[in-house]
Amino acid sequence: MTRTSKGLYADPRFPARLGSMGGEALAVHLSPEEAPNRWYNILADLPEPLPPPRDEEPGQPRLKMLGEVLLGECLRQENATDRWIPIPPEIQDLYLQAGRPHPLFRARRLERHLGTPAKLYYKSEFYSPTGSHKVNTALAQAWYAAAAGYERVTTETGAGQWGTALAYAASLVGLKTTVYWVRAVHDWKVERRNLMRLFGAEVHASPSPQTNVGRALLRENGNHPGSLGIAVSEGLEDARSDEKAVYCLGSVLNHVLLHQTVIGLETRRQLEMIGEYPDVVISCLGGGSNFGGFALPFLGDAIHGKEVRFIAAQSEAAPNLQGEYRYDHADHAELTPQLKMYTLGHRKEMHPIRGDGLRYHAAAPIISLLRHLGYIDTIAYPADEKYVFERARAFVQAEGFLPAPESAYSVACAIDEAVRCKETGERKVIAFNVSGHGFMDMEAYREILGL
Ligand SMILES: *Cc1c(COP(=O)(O)O)cnc(C)c1O
């Protein structure tokens, strides 16, 4: 591979093919020196202030509790108004250790397969030690936790990627991890559970007998399938009862989206290097961290007048962006303050799906406000997931990368847009994020596609 002055890598083994592609880049790499050294904080650019968290109970016990269980630095970032927040050098090192920056690929083979005039670019968050974008915030939170003198982090996990990411990050900085994992997923993702344990984590199926919340739900139903909201409640309760422990969240909150902006900052720079800017920005959305991380730098441009279309791909099992925009709790047991979000209701029962990371009742306050202001479109795909996984299969066969079940929604949405461009003849630039890989989720592909 040779590096050109523009920072592109052309593969000298295929000069003819590159030529037949008009010399257009197939992959854009950033060197470590070109990696972002600050996160982008969209709070500085929002057209109107973000509605603050709310607690209607006298004395605001929930708001106080957040101050007790969350990391001080993350709470500060939650409300920070500076547009740019420097990434501590130690966290930049951890990002390098985790394999950042990640390349941006042009999906030439998929474009040809679809016969679309659109240009498709995808960000490779599947190049992650644990398989998902979640390491971007896990590494930051684990490092802040260690720096603040904590010995243990507790958390919830739905699809399992967040628990794995935090277990990985905590092990790198020398902390213990306790994970409460939604039982419906815990019980079938055996290998991912083993990976968390390999990183040294203690893993409990949620609801679990470890907490009051869990015990109460188990009394009602010994086989309770659990939900992300319930697991959040358990993780919080655990952290509150141990002063050496701190609670970490993998999505929804402002600081999580902030940490994830390295994805979009890299992508914007990579597109800039090849003289492109996206017409359409697409990613899947559960709580909003990968969508936010990928889209927020471009949303900042859109707020300042750029024409960009943003589409969040969801499941009909949890189409939270089509819910109501109102104050709601982030968890089942109402331990958290209320956040102004698009929500289906924090006690909503949602049908289990393979892309379980998308099964959350509400979308991040930042994303919700931007949707409320008309910046973000959404599409919800059928809960049987056949449509989505068929499109993921086309992506696998053309591009060779295996998306995580959640990322398959992003892929499906990008393919839909590309097919629409075929009908209209538009040569749109479509950028989409592949938030993770599916190597630990082959069971999902086997079941949905009948392999
Ligand atoms: C967790 C997860 C999601 C969904 O969560 P967001 O916070 O909406 O990003 C999507 N993709 C992957 C690979 C995940 O692990």
The ligand as an SDF file (V2000), in Angstrom:
LIG
                    3D

 15 15  0  0  0  0  0  0  0  0999 V2000
  -25.6050   -0.4690   21.0790 C   0  0  0  0  0  0  0  0  0  0  0  0
  -25.4910   -0.5150   19.6470 C   0  0  0  0  0  0  0  0  0  0  0  0
  -26.3580    0.1890   18.8110 C   0  0  0  0  0  0  0  0  0  0  0  0
  -27.5120    0.9730   19.3090 C   0  0  0  0  0  0  0  0  0  0  0  0
  -27.2430    1.9160   20.3010 O   0  0  0  0  0  0  0  0  0  0  0  0
  -27.0870    3.4560   19.9830 P   0  0  0  0  0  0  0  0  0  0  0  0
  -26.8260    4.0960   21.2820 O   0  0  0  0  0  0  0  0  0  0  0  0
  -28.3660    3.9190   19.3520 O   0  0  0  0  0  0  0  0  0  0  0  0
  -25.9410    3.5680   19.0410 O   0  0  0  0  0  0  0  0  0  0  0  0
  -26.1410    0.1340   17.4500 C   0  0  0  0  0  0  0  0  0  0  0  0
  -25.1490   -0.6110   16.9300 N   0  0  0  0  0  0  0  0  0  0  0  0
  -24.3030   -1.3250   17.6930 C   0  0  0  0  0  0  0  0  0  0  0  0
  -23.2370   -2.1440   17.0320 C   0  0  0  0  0  0  0  0  0  0  0  0
  -24.4490   -1.2920   19.0690 C   0  0  0  0  0  0  0  0  0  0  0  0
  -23.6030   -1.9930   19.8250 O   0  0  0  0  0  0  0  0  0  0  0  0
  1  2  1  0
  2  3  1  0
  2 14  2  0
  3  4  1  0
  3 10  2  0
  4  5  1  0
  5  6  1  0
  6  7  2  0
  6  8  1  0
  6  9  1  0
 10 11  1  0
 11 12  2  0
 12 13  1  0
 12 14  1  0
 14 15  1  0
M  END
$$$$
